Amino acid sequence: MEFPQDNIEQLPIQSIELPFESDIQLDMLRLDLVDEYSNGNKWFKIKYHVQHLLKENKNGLITFGGAFSNHIAATAYVAHIYGIKAVGIIRGEETFPLNPTLATAKGFGMHLEYMNRSTYRQKHTEGVLSELLLKYPGYYLIPEGGTDVIGVLGAREIGQYIPEEYNIITVAVGTGGTIAGLINGIINQQIIGYSSLKGAHGLTDSIKPYITGHHHNWIINHDYHFGGYGKVKEELISFMREFRERTSIKLDPIYTSKMMFGLEDQIKKRQFPSNSKILAIHTGGLQGIAGMEIMLNQSIY
């Protein structure tokens, strides 16, 4: 079976004009253009999960995410186009009206089930998973964010769209699956992940089990989380607006906006070697804009 990225030889790479003088070359790999609904890294992380599910003739899939999860929205869409029954286990309590993310997922046919936060923290345990499989026998489990060995295998394929001319590759980090795939697929370029989580210094240790071989070409930057996952500040919103005016590119408020803010801030502060060529990966997530606008009670763009 083919996935959208299987028919793309090269994704667009766009030059980013900086608002200040610099000898750094900054470009962006537009993964957000892979697909309208599940744009970005999600197609890559879900790809082999779907292949395994169909090969094993599973009755459907179960996956996990927060109320504004890119993964939930993307998985619902993928399940819809391949005719797969899908259950989304949503962290927290059900609220109405549904936010845009959950309304989209439900519109694509995903059944939404809510799990209290304390149980959700145990979602990876045998007890919780066994209970879910009793309720949904023959279903295939996809972890939150699609991050496991299978998801990382798919994320590794992003590397084929990265030219060797760049010496630094940057990517936003949530569950860590995408950066793990990049690390496995890239040898001679430095990889910098920008964490969107506050105080997530254990990310490095959680990523390491997915790394094949001995790779020392990667680091996680924890300085640009803006208060934590799902948190924004007016400074970040202003940056998103200015960045779009300057580049015509929309950034999502959870991941890529924080990476690009941090990246440009570091370039301005001359924290990269002179004449570096940097490729920033736009991992999509634009569906999250509408939900954030509701939370902020204002338009971002």
Phi, psi and omega in degrees: 000148182255149175244159184309318183290344181292340181256011181249114180285322180211127176278152181300139171242121185250134177287136179253116178280122181279149182275018179208165180287135178197151175265009180273136172266122180239122178232165181230130174274120190269072174295340180294349181264002180299317188199148185292318188265318181250040187297158177095218187279350189293321178303321182292316184286334182269336189314301186285336173298315180295319179298316178296316181301312182290322179296324182272003178053045179289157182282343181169191180229154174235133175217177193228151176177167176282177185293341180242024188293126171300322183296318179299311181298316182293317181295321178300318180293314180299317178298321180298311185287340178257007176067037182255132173292136185226138175240128176252119177269112189258130178292127176103193186262152177290134177226149179236147357289160178297141176289168185303324180296309182289326177296321177296313180299315179294323178298330177274005174097005179286133174276126183259129177232136187257142183231130180298156191296325180292319176292322181301324179296341180256016188298340181272354185279156183299322181299312181293316182293320179297320179296320179295319182287337172291322180284326180234074184296141178077012178270157182257132182266126173246124183292167178304132180074358183072014187271107169198190183302321182289317178296320179295324178300319178291319180296332179301330183290347175298329182302335182290345180263006184254110179296151183287347183294339181275136179261347178227130177243133180237149180207145175286150184234130173241271177279343175099358183293321183292314180294326178297318178296319178297317180300319180291333185259353183238132184248314192258014179235145177283140180242128178241123176259137178252111184285135176265004182255142178276131176065024183271055183286352174277358180304317181303315181291328180284337179279324186308320180299340180269356182274127177262128182086187183252097181248128180236024186257028183217150176216161175246128176264127183249015190266357187229045181272347178056037176104349177126180183298129179077003180258141176223164174230161182302327178299321180289318178299317179298320179296317180301318180293315180296320181297319179294318179299323183281327189238347187068016180254129172276138174249150176275155186280350185264318188241289192294330180295321181290322177297313184290324175300311181296317182298312180292325177296318179292323177296315180299325180275006178058044181268001175248152178303146180304140178066022176296149173247113187248133175245115177265136182262121175275107186270014174083226180077018185291342177297338182286349182296315183299318179295320179293324178297324177293316180297321183276344185057041176200157177279140176274314180246000000 
